[in-house]
Structures are given as C-alpha cells and as structure tokens.
C-alpha cells in the first residue's frame, strides 16, 4: 500500500448521486489495497454510516465547499496525498485552485449536464458558478465525464476538445449491492404484493420530474390496479402531495421518504421508472438493471440512452411526454416486457471504474 493517500473530495455525504458515487469509488479503491481519504467540506449526511472501516473520513469543517480552500490546503500539507479526485462544481473549483499552491494535482469529475445546470440556475451562486467553471476547468490535471452525453455537453460548454475529457462510467454495482438487493423489502405494498407495483427513486426536486410521472400514472387504465411508490425526499414533497390528491391517486401512490435499502425495494417491484428532465449517469437506473427489474426511462440528457443501449434494454420516451410515458409503463407491465440481459450492469461495476481511475491517476502522476 502506498503511504500517500488518494484523496476523494466532495461536499458531504447527503443522499445524492455524486455523493454516493464518491463513496462507492472510495470503497472500491480501498478494497484494492490503496490508502483512501474521503475528504468532505462537512462530514454530514445519511451515507456517513456506510463508509467502510478501510476508508478514512476527513472533515474540513466548513458548511460551504467553496470556502474549503484553506482547510483543503492545510490537509494537503499534513497528509501529502498522491492526487485529488473531486466531484461537483464547487469542490472541483476548490481542488483546481488548491493545486497551484500545493502541487497536488486535481482530477475533476463531471456528473451532470453543465449546460442544463446553467440554464436552470435559480440562485445567484448557481448563476455565477458556470462562469467560474468555464474559466477554471481547463486548468485541472484531468477531466472525467461519467457518460458520453456528459462528455459531449462539457466539451461544448467549456470549449474544450472532446479528446481531452476522459469517459469513465460510475462505480454503481458491487457484490455487496447485489447482496443488498436480495434483502426483504419494507414497504407494505411490496411485502404483501397484491397488484403490479411501479417504483421510482430520487430527490424530490425539479430535475427528476416526478410531476410528469404522476400525470403519466394517472393515465393508466384503472383495470391494471397498479400502485406507484416514489422513494426519496426533497423540496417538492408538498407540491407532489397536492398533485396526488388532485389526480385522485391517494390510494395508489405512496411517498415513503428515504429508504435505507432502496435496492431491496426496487428488486421486489414489477417496474422501475426514471422520469427525469436531465441526468448525468443515473445510478438508480443502473441499479434497477442490476436488480433484474424491467425499466422505463425518459430519453433525457444524458445517460439513459447509453445505459439502455438505445432502447434495447428498456423503452426510452420523450422528456415531458406523459402520454408516451404512460403507454410505455402499461406495455412494460404487460406479459412481454423488454428486459435487459443479466450482465447489463457490468460496465458500471466497482471493479471496472476503480481500475480506470487508477490508470488515469498513474497517467497524471507520470506527467510531473
């Protein structure tokens, strides 16, 4: 084991796709025998309880990652990490700025569409961040995109040649996650299943477009007798609850909140649906494939088309089209759903991602 750690830097371990990916990558690298520090602006979040014993958590103790520069540089002086792999715009920016004075190289990872983030910015900080990103990302030692769609978008948004952006799929599926999927479900509709059950999961936030899913679900024939469970928490809970009542779906839609083991819930469902307006590489869609469950997804930017092999592994429907989404759900709940092969998740395994990141780390260090 190298005495210098590989530092993985992000904001926290709240429930989110990028946060979970960083935890997964830390786990995968540590399991291969590498010393790994999971460096967090603030050591908070539900995923903290899932950090394995062979990964050290470093709490920088700041509430906003954009203010973590001083603490990050102090960590660099103490621990002298081999390299930093960061995720999300604010930690990426801090890692890039810190590499100048510390000589610790920064590999930044892009997990979603930068152009969509800029287009849908709602706060001053979110509107300013794309300008900072454009100015700084080219100064990183390496840029990683988690899907080809994210890579193409980043190339255009940043004005960087596509060849300078490395594509590495996220580490999503592991032997441990496959084992967790076999555990018992806890939601009563899945424990004592008496009808088809559709499951969705994610933050109750605008990009996931759960209002679209509710509108589509309301269009299903009542004769199906289907029920819908949306796992997750977020700012839109109140609006979604009102929409459920307005559509007359109180008896057939459940918002149970965050699940400690959503894989076990997905694995017992009849169908998983992703209704997003945009994504980077939706982890939960990959996990559904790993669970062997039929899926339906919007053909959003980006990820689903790559994951589902252009629709071979599950229907892709236009973003925002409730009618087409309802038809795809009804078909997938029928007698002959489109199903992915049992090994469809292999490109997104912990082992595959960890080795590609290690190869990139060695390339970056060799350039010094």
N, C-alpha and C positions, 0 to 999 in steps of 0.2 A: 504494500500500500504506500502510495506517495505521501510524504509527510505534509505536503501542502494541500489544503482542501480545494475542491472545486466549489465555488460559491454560486448558489442559485438565489437570485434576488428578485423579490416582488413585494407587493404592498402588505398583504396579510393572508390569512387562510380562511377568509369568509367563503361561503358557498358560491362558487363561480367556476366557469370552465377553465380559465387560465390558471387560477389558483390551484385547482385540482391537478392540472397538467404538471405544474411545478412540483407538487407533492409527489406525483407519480414518477417524474423524472429523477427526483432526489432518491426515491426508493429504489428505482432501477439501477442507478449508478452506484449506490451504496451496496446493493446486493452483488454487484460485480467486483466488490472489494475496494472501491475508491472512498476516500475520505470526503464527505459532503457536508457543507454548511448551508442550511436553508435560512437565508438572511431576509428578515422581514422588517419593513418600516415599523410595523406594530404587530406583536405576536398575539393576534386575536383571531377568532373565527372558529366555526364548528369543526373544520378539518384538522385543527391542532391535535385533537385526540387521536388522529390517525397517523401521526408522524411516527415512523418506526424508531426503535432504540438506536439503530446504527446511523441515524441522521441527526446532526446537532442543529437545534434551532437557535439562531442569533437574533435577539430582539434589539433593534436600533432605537426603539422608544420614542418614535415621532408619529404623530397622528396622520400627517400627510407625507406621502413618499417624495413629493417634490422638494421637501425640506430635509431630506435624509442625507444630503451630500456630505456634510461634516461628519456625521456619525458613520457613514459608509467608509470614508477615507480613514477614520480612526480604526475601524475594523480592519481595513487593509494593512495598516501599519502593524497591528497586533498579530495578525494571522498570515499575512503574505500569501493570499490564495493564488493558485496557478492561473485562474481565469474566472471571469464572472459571466454567467448566463442569466439574463434578466427577461422579465415578461411584463407587459402592459406599458402604455406610453410613458407615464410618469417615472416609474422605476428605470425604464430604458434610457430616458433622458439623463437621469441622475448618474447611471452607470457610465454613460458616454462621457459626461463632463468629468467624472472622477478619474477616468483612465489617464487623462493628461498629466495630472499631478502625481498619481500613484503608480503609473506604469502597469497597472493591472488591466489587461485587455478586456473589452466588453463585447460579448456576443448578445445581440438583442433579438428577441423573438416577437413576431407579429402574429396575433391570434385572431384578428378580425379585419374587416374591410376598412382601411383608413379613410377612404373617400366617403363611405357611408357614415362613419363616426363624425367626420367633419360636417357632412350635410345635415345630420340630425342632432348637432350640438345644441344643448338647451341652456347652458350656463356660460358665463364669461370665460371661466377657466377652460371649459371644453371647447370654446370657440378659438381661444388662443393656442391651445395645445397643438393643433395641426400645423400652425405656423412654426412652432418650435421644432416639431418632429421633422418638418421639411428641411429645416436648417441644419439639424444635427445628425440624423440617422446615417447619412453617408460617412460620418466620422467613426462609426462603430467598426470594430475589427472584422465583424461578420454580421450579416443579417439573415435570419431564418424566418421563413414563412411556413405556416402549418398546413397550407393547401396550395394547389396550383392557382386557384382563384384568388387567394390572398396574395400570392406572389405577383400575379399579373396586375392586380389592383395597386399593390405597393410600388411596383415598378413605374406605373403611370403617375401615381400620386406624388412620389418622391423624385421623379425624374432620374431614376437610376436604371441602368441596363438590367434587364431580367437575369442575365447570366451572373450578375453579382449578388443575387439573392438565392440562398440555399433552401431547397424544399425538404423539410423533414416532418413527416406526419407525427402527430402527438402520440405519446405513450398512453394508451387508454385501457387495453385489455391485458390482464396478467393472470397467471394461475390462481392467485388469490381472489381476483374479481370474479372469475368464473366459478370459484367455490362459493363466494357470497351469493351469487345468483341462485344457487340451489337451496338456500335457506328459506324457511317459511315466510310467506307474505304476512303482513299485519292488517292491511285494510280489509274490513269485513266483506266487501264485495268480491275480494279475491280469495279470502279464506273459505267462504261458503258461496262459491260462484254458481249462480242460477241463470245467468244470461251472458251474452257477449260483453266483455269489458275492454274499453279502449283506455289507454294510458298515455299521458303526456307529462313532461317534467321540465322544469327550468324556472328561472327567476320570473316572478310576475311583473314583468317590465315590458315596455313597448316593443323592443326588437323581437320578442318571442311571439307576438301577435296572437295571444290566446283569445281575444275577442273574435278573431276570424275562426278559430277552432270551435268556439261556442256557436257561432252562426251556422257553421257547416254541420255541426252535430244536431242542431235544431231542424235541419232539413232532412235528416234520415227518416225513413219510414218508421212509424211507431211500431209496426209489426215486428221490427227487429228486436225491440225490447232492450236495446243496448244501454250501457251506462258508461260514463266518462269520469275518469279520475285525473286531476291535474296536480301533481306533486310540486311543491315549491312555495316560496314566499316572496313578497315584494310590494312595491308601492301601489300596484293596481288591484290589490285584493278587494278593496271596497267597490271599485267600478265593476270588476268581474262578478262579484256577488250580486250587484244590482242587475247586471245583464242576465245572469242566470235566472233571476226572478222574473224579469221582463219577458224572457223567452219561455217561461213556464217549465223550466228544467230543474226545479228544486229537488225533485225526487230521483233525478237521473244523472246529476253532475255533483261531484264532490271536490272540495278544495281542502285536503287534509293538512297542508303545510309541508314543511321539510321532512323528508324521510331519512332515517339513519341508515337504511339499506335499500335505496330505490331500485337496485338491481333485482332484488328478490321480488319486488312488486312488479317490475316490468316483465320478469320471466314468467309470471303467472297470468299475464294479460293475454288477450286474443289479438291485440294490435297495438303498436306504438305509433304515435303521430307527432311529427315535427311541423309546426305551422309558422315558422319564423319569417320575418321580413328580410333579415340578413344574418349571416353567421360567419365564422372563420373556418372552423372544422368542428362541427357539433359532436361533442363527446358522447352525449346521450344517445344519438342515433347509432353510433358505432357500438355502444354498449348493448343496444337493443338487438343488433345483429349478433353480438356475442352471446346473447341470451336465447337466440334462435327464434325470435318473435317476428312475425310479419310486420312490415313498416309501410308508412306513407309519409312523404315529405314534400314541402314546397320546394320548388326549384330555385332556391334563393342564392344570392351571393353570400358566401361561397361554401363549398364543401359537400353538400348533399349529392350533387351530380357525380363528384368523384367517388364518394363513399358507395353510392348505389350503382356505380358503373353505368351511368346514363339512363337509369331506369330498369336495368336488368334485375336488380336485387329488390326493387320496390318502386311503386308509382311515384313519379315526380309531377306536381301540379303547379300551375302558375301562382306566383305570390299574390295574395289578396283575393283569390277567387274562391269564395265559399261554396259555390255550386259545384265546381270541379273537385274541390276537396271532399265534399260530401259524397260525390259519386265514387271517388277512389276509396274512401273509407268503407262504403257499402260493398264494393267489389272485394276488398281485402277481408271483409267479414264473411264473405260467401264461401262456398265449398272449395274453390280453387284459387286461393290467394297466391300472389307472387312471393316466393321465398328465396332468400339468399342461400348459397352453399354454406356448409358448416364452417368452412375456413375463411369466410369473407372478412373476418376481423384481423387476420394475420398481419397485414401491412401496418396495423395500428397497435402492435404488441409492445409491451415494455422493452423487451429484448431488442427489437428492431430499432426503436427510437434511441435507446441508450447507446448502441454501437455507432449509430450515425453521428450522434452528438460527440462521442469520444473521438471519432475520426476527425470531426471539424475542430475540436479542441487541439488535437495534435497538429493539424494544419496551421492553425493560428499561432501556436507557440513556436512552430518551426520558422515562421516568418520573422521572428525577432532577431 
